[in-house]
Amino acid sequence: MGPTMFQEDLAMSNVTGKQRLIGFVELGEDAKNFHILKGGDTKELQLAGHVLQFIFLGDTGFRFPVAFFATREATAPDIYTAFWMIVSELEDCGFEVTYTCMDGGVHNRSFVKLHFTNSSPRLGNFCLKNPVNPQKHVYVIMDISHGIKKIRNGLLKKELYIDEKFVQWSHWVKAYQWDLTSNPIRLHHKLTKAHIYPDHVERMRNYLAEETLNHDMLPLMEHYKYSLGNVTHLDSTITFLRHTADVIAVFRDKRKMTSPSDDRLTTLKEMLSYLLKWENDINSSNVPAKERNSKLLSRECMDDMVSTIVGFTEMVKQKVSMKGDGYIVPCQINSDLVENFFCQQRTYNGSATNPNLWQYSHTVNSIILGQSLSSSKSNAAKYESAQPMSCNPFKKMKLTNIKNIV
């Protein structure tokens, strides 16, 4: 699930002899009724500037862009009504929705909070009660790619304070410079100026953030510390790197998880304990609130990482316990699929950064027919389940009640 922008424009569509203007906001009857209850003008027509895209991804790699909605801005109530309508339609067709993956945008976070009126998402283990089927739950897993990027961006902005030592971006800068000048064969050969001195565009690249916090960066920092002799100011930085590297390795792993006692889940629990201890140590210290905030990652970033770990762990336990042959492939649990879909949209429309709604809707068909079920461009890579889009699961889908399906 994810939103993207497109050009505000109107186009005339002629389907089966019926002419229709395409480009207005259209979120379905539930959203319209909610707008009426708020006292809105039902006769007012607004040009859409965003699209809210839903893509179904199965455990085997089967995926399908089930629906999209034209909107001015996908607010939490809009997402709520659209999301549970999609879940209802999918379950009517025999599909089971066990989790939702999204980035930590403001409206996405507000959508999650709507389900926890008497508590917080953390206390509820980021588990949403399913109004469609009360016996089942849907877990919220914030996108790990965006989470890692937020951690890197946090390091660029502030000096973190962990275990009475500072973790600061200058440690990465000095390690990079030492690797360039002291080693004939670089320890981290992928590291470039774009990683260490990213501009506003490069800060949006997920892979640049991951490559500064993964298992390639960890040995470089350890060797850099060893070159300085008996120093301790890098201890917290190395511990921090070890945890981020382990988490990245788990969520980029293509091996199946088939047991709730999988060692990779233990790795995630260690990262969770590390984050919560760090947060508790800072919040319990006798310093002003402003100073405490400067020593921690942002509240949003911390919540996103907790959601990623807790939501994923609980979802795996449910999946493998309900079915004897149930499994999860960690590298599939991210929003790379949605990002790749939006990239294909722009490519099919002549590298247009914001096609209009008519172009977007017609390009969906081109993407469906022009690629396999598992994209070679996503982190999920290629799986044996990649088949033509006309495979049997697709033929059984009759989502006639969802508007704007192409």
C-alpha positions in Angstrom: 0.0 0.0 0.0 1.3 3.4 -0.9 0.5 6.9 -2.3 2.1 8.7 -5.2 1.5 12.0 -6.9 0.3 12.6 -10.5 -0.7 15.6 -12.6 -4.0 17.3 -12.0 -5.8 16.9 -15.3 -9.0 15.8 -16.9 -9.4 13.3 -19.7 -12.4 12.0 -21.6 -12.8 8.2 -21.6 -15.1 6.3 -23.9 -15.7 2.8 -22.7 -18.5 0.7 -24.3 -20.0 3.8 -25.8 -20.2 5.6 -22.4 -18.3 8.9 -22.1 -16.8 9.8 -18.7 -14.4 12.4 -17.4 -11.5 10.9 -15.6 -9.5 12.9 -13.1 -11.8 13.7 -10.2 -11.4 12.5 -6.6 -13.1 9.1 -6.2 -12.8 7.1 -3.0 -15.9 5.0 -2.9 -19.3 5.3 -1.2 -18.0 4.8 2.3 -15.6 7.7 2.0 -18.3 9.8 0.4 -20.7 9.1 3.3 -18.0 9.9 5.8 -17.5 13.2 4.0 -21.3 13.9 4.3 -21.2 13.2 8.1 -18.5 15.7 8.5 -20.7 18.3 6.8 -18.9 18.4 3.5 -20.4 19.6 0.2 -21.4 16.5 -1.8 -21.8 18.4 -5.0 -18.3 19.7 -4.9 -15.9 18.1 -7.4 -12.2 18.1 -6.8 -9.4 17.3 -9.2 -7.3 14.4 -7.9 -3.6 15.0 -7.4 -2.6 11.7 -5.7 -3.4 8.0 -6.1 -3.7 5.5 -3.3 -2.4 2.2 -4.6 -3.0 -1.3 -3.1 -1.0 -4.3 -4.2 -1.6 -7.8 -3.0 1.5 -9.9 -2.4 1.2 -13.6 -1.6 3.6 -15.8 0.4 4.6 -17.6 -2.9 5.5 -14.3 -4.7 2.1 -13.9 -6.5 1.3 -10.2 -6.7 -1.4 -8.1 -8.2 -2.4 -4.4 -8.1 -5.9 -5.0 -6.9 -7.1 -1.4 -6.7 -6.2 2.3 -6.7 -8.2 5.3 -5.6 -7.9 8.9 -6.9 -7.6 11.4 -4.1 -6.4 14.9 -3.2 -4.5 13.5 -0.2 -4.9 10.1 1.3 -5.9 11.0 4.9 -6.3 8.4 7.6 -10.1 8.1 7.3 -9.7 7.6 3.5 -7.1 4.9 4.0 -9.3 3.2 6.6 -12.4 2.9 4.5 -10.4 1.9 1.4 -8.2 -0.6 3.2 -10.9 -2.6 4.9 -13.0 -2.6 1.7 -10.1 -4.2 -0.1 -9.6 -6.7 2.7 -13.3 -7.7 2.5 -13.2 -8.2 -1.2 -10.0 -10.2 -1.1 -11.4 -12.5 1.7 -14.6 -13.0 -0.4 -12.3 -14.3 -3.2 -10.6 -16.7 -0.9 -7.5 -14.7 -0.1 -6.3 -14.1 3.5 -4.8 -10.8 4.5 -2.4 -11.3 7.5 -0.3 -8.1 7.3 0.0 -4.7 5.7 3.3 -3.0 4.9 3.6 0.7 4.4 6.1 3.6 5.0 5.9 5.7 8.2 4.1 8.7 6.6 2.0 10.9 8.7 -1.3 9.7 7.4 -0.2 6.0 7.5 0.7 6.4 11.1 -2.6 8.1 11.8 -4.5 5.3 10.1 -2.8 2.8 12.4 -3.7 4.9 15.5 -7.4 4.9 14.5 -7.5 1.2 15.6 -6.1 1.9 19.1 -8.5 4.4 20.7 -7.9 3.2 24.3 -4.2 2.2 24.0 -1.2 2.7 21.7 -0.1 0.7 18.7 3.0 -0.5 20.7 0.9 -1.8 23.6 -1.3 -3.6 21.0 1.7 -5.2 19.3 0.7 -3.3 16.1 -2.1 -5.9 15.6 -5.3 -4.5 14.0 -8.6 -6.0 14.8 -10.2 -7.2 11.6 -13.8 -5.7 11.3 -14.4 -8.0 8.3 -13.5 -11.2 10.2 -13.2 -10.6 14.0 -11.6 -13.9 14.4 -8.5 -12.8 12.5 -6.0 -10.0 12.8 -3.9 -7.9 10.5 -0.4 -6.9 11.6 1.2 -3.6 10.7 4.8 -3.8 9.5 6.4 -0.5 8.7 8.7 -0.7 5.7 12.2 -1.7 6.7 13.8 0.2 3.8 12.2 3.5 5.0 13.1 2.7 8.6 16.8 2.2 7.8 16.8 5.4 5.8 15.3 7.3 8.7 18.0 6.0 11.0 20.7 7.2 8.6 19.0 10.6 8.2 18.8 10.8 12.0 22.6 10.3 12.2 23.1 13.1 9.7 21.1 15.5 11.8 22.1 14.8 15.4 24.5 13.2 17.8 23.0 10.2 19.4 23.9 9.2 22.9 24.1 5.5 23.8 25.7 3.9 26.8 27.4 7.1 27.8 29.1 7.6 24.5 28.1 9.6 21.4 27.2 8.0 18.1 27.8 10.6 15.4 28.1 10.7 11.6 31.7 12.0 11.9 32.7 8.4 12.8 31.5 7.3 9.4 33.2 10.2 7.7 36.6 9.4 9.3 36.3 5.7 8.7 35.6 6.3 5.0 38.6 8.7 4.7 40.8 6.3 6.5 39.7 3.5 4.2 40.5 5.7 1.2 44.0 6.8 2.3 45.3 3.8 4.3 44.2 0.7 2.5 45.5 -0.4 -0.9 42.4 -2.6 -1.2 39.4 -0.9 0.4 37.5 -2.8 3.1 34.2 -1.3 1.9 34.6 -0.9 -1.8 31.0 0.2 -2.4 31.3 3.2 -0.2 31.3 6.5 -2.1 30.9 10.2 -1.5 27.2 9.8 -2.2 27.0 7.5 0.8 28.9 9.8 3.2 28.0 13.3 1.8 24.5 12.7 0.4 22.6 15.6 -1.1 18.8 16.0 -0.8 18.2 13.5 -3.7 20.7 10.9 -2.6 19.1 11.0 0.9 16.1 9.4 -0.7 18.0 6.4 -2.0 17.3 3.4 0.1 20.4 1.4 -0.9 22.8 4.3 0.0 21.4 4.3 3.6 21.6 0.5 3.9 25.2 0.3 2.7 26.3 2.6 5.5 24.6 0.5 8.2 25.1 -3.1 6.9 27.6 -5.9 7.4 30.0 -4.3 4.9 30.2 -1.1 7.0 30.7 -3.0 10.3 34.2 -4.5 9.7 35.4 -1.2 8.3 34.4 0.6 11.5 36.0 -2.2 13.6 39.3 -2.0 11.7 39.3 1.8 11.9 38.9 1.6 15.6 41.8 -0.9 15.8 44.0 1.4 13.8 43.5 4.1 16.4 44.9 2.0 19.2 43.4 1.7 22.6 40.3 4.0 22.2 36.8 3.5 23.5 34.8 6.4 21.9 33.8 4.1 19.0 32.4 1.3 21.2 28.8 2.5 21.1 29.0 3.2 17.3 30.2 -0.3 16.6 27.5 -1.8 18.8 24.9 0.3 17.1 26.2 -0.8 13.7 26.2 -4.4 14.7 22.5 -4.3 15.5 21.5 -2.4 12.3 23.6 -4.7 10.2 21.9 -7.8 11.7 18.4 -6.4 11.1 19.2 -5.5 7.5 20.6 -9.0 7.0 17.4 -10.6 8.3 15.1 -8.6 6.1 17.2 -9.2 3.0 17.4 -12.9 3.6 15.8 -15.1 0.9 15.6 -18.2 3.1 12.2 -19.2 4.3 11.1 -18.9 8.0 9.2 -22.0 9.0 9.5 -22.0 12.8 8.7 -19.5 15.5 12.0 -20.5 17.1 14.0 -19.3 14.0 17.4 -17.8 15.0 16.6 -14.7 12.9 13.6 -13.9 15.1 16.0 -14.0 18.1 18.2 -11.5 16.3 15.2 -9.1 15.8 14.3 -9.5 19.5 17.8 -8.4 20.5 17.5 -5.3 18.3 14.2 -4.5 19.9 15.6 -4.9 23.4 18.5 -2.7 22.4 16.2 0.1 21.2 13.8 -0.1 24.1 16.7 0.0 26.7 18.3 2.9 24.9 15.0 4.8 24.9 14.3 4.0 28.5 17.8 5.1 29.6 17.5 8.5 27.9 13.9 9.2 29.0 14.7 8.3 32.6 17.7 10.6 32.8 17.5 13.9 34.7 17.9 16.2 31.6 15.5 18.6 29.9 13.1 17.0 27.4 14.6 18.9 24.5 18.1 17.6 25.3 16.7 14.0 25.7 15.1 14.2 22.2 18.4 15.3 20.7 20.1 12.1 22.0 17.5 9.8 20.5 16.3 9.0 17.1 12.9 10.7 16.4 9.8 9.2 18.1 8.5 8.4 14.6 11.6 6.5 13.6 11.6 4.5 16.9 7.9 3.6 16.5 8.5 2.5 12.9 11.4 0.2 13.9 9.4 -1.3 16.8 6.5 -1.9 14.4 8.8 -3.5 11.8 10.2 -5.9 14.4 7.1 -6.6 16.6 4.7 -6.8 13.7 6.9 -9.1 11.7 7.6 -11.4 14.6 4.0 -11.7 15.6 2.9 -12.3 12.0 5.5 -15.1 11.5 4.3 -16.8 14.7 0.7 -16.7 13.5 1.6 -17.8 10.0 3.7 -20.9 10.9 1.5 -21.9 13.8 -1.8 -21.9 11.9 -0.5 -24.0 9.0 1.9 -26.9 9.2 3.5 -25.9 5.9 3.3 -22.1 6.5 6.3 -20.0 5.8 7.5 -16.4 5.4 10.3 -15.2 3.1 11.8 -12.1 4.9 13.1 -10.3 1.8 9.5 -10.0 0.5 8.3 -8.0 3.5 8.9 -4.5 2.4 7.4 -1.8 0.2 10.0 -2.2 -2.6 7.3 -3.8 -4.7 5.1 -0.6 -4.5 8.1 1.6 -5.3 9.0 -0.6 -8.3 5.4 -0.3 -9.5 5.5 3.5 -9.4 8.8 3.5 -11.2 7.3 1.3 -14.0 4.4 3.8 -14.1 6.8 6.6 -14.8 8.8 4.6 -17.4 5.7 3.5 -19.4 4.7 7.2 -19.6 7.9 8.4 -21.1 9.8 8.9 -17.8 7.0 11.3 -16.7 7.4 12.0 -13.0 3.7 12.7 -12.6 1.4 11.2 -15.3 -2.3 12.1 -15.1 -5.0 9.8 -13.8 -6.0 8.6 -17.3 -2.4 7.7 -18.1 -1.9 6.0 -14.8 -5.1 3.8 -15.1 -4.2 2.6 -18.6 -0.6 1.9 -17.6 -1.7 -0.5 -14.9 -2.8 -2.9 -17.7 0.5 -2.6 -19.4 2.4 -3.4 -16.3 0.2 -6.4 -15.5 0.6 -7.9 -19.0 4.2 -6.9 -19.5 5.9 -8.6 -16.6 6.1 -11.8 -14.5 4.5 -12.2 -11.1 7.8 -11.7 -9.3 9.7 -8.6 -10.3 13.5 -9.1 -10.9 13.9 -5.4 -10.0 12.6 -5.8 -6.4 14.5 -7.2 -3.4 12.3 -10.3 -3.6 14.2 -11.2 -6.8 13.1 -14.2 -8.7 11.0 -17.1 -7.3 9.8 -20.3 -8.8 6.2 -19.0 -8.5 6.7 -16.5 -11.3 4.1 -17.4 -13.9 2.1 -15.5 -16.5 -0.4 -13.1 -15.0 -3.3 -15.3 -16.3 -2.6 -18.0 -13.7 -5.5 -19.6 -11.9 -5.5 -17.4 -8.8 -6.1 -14.4 -11.0 -9.0 -16.0 -12.8 -10.8 -16.6 -9.5 -10.6 -12.9 -8.6 -13.9 -11.1 -9.1 -13.4 -7.7 -7.4 -16.4 -6.2 -9.2 -17.4 -4.0 -6.2 -14.1 -2.1 -6.2 -14.1 1.1 -8.3 -11.2 2.2 -10.4 -9.9 -1.3 -11.0 -8.3 -1.6 -14.4 
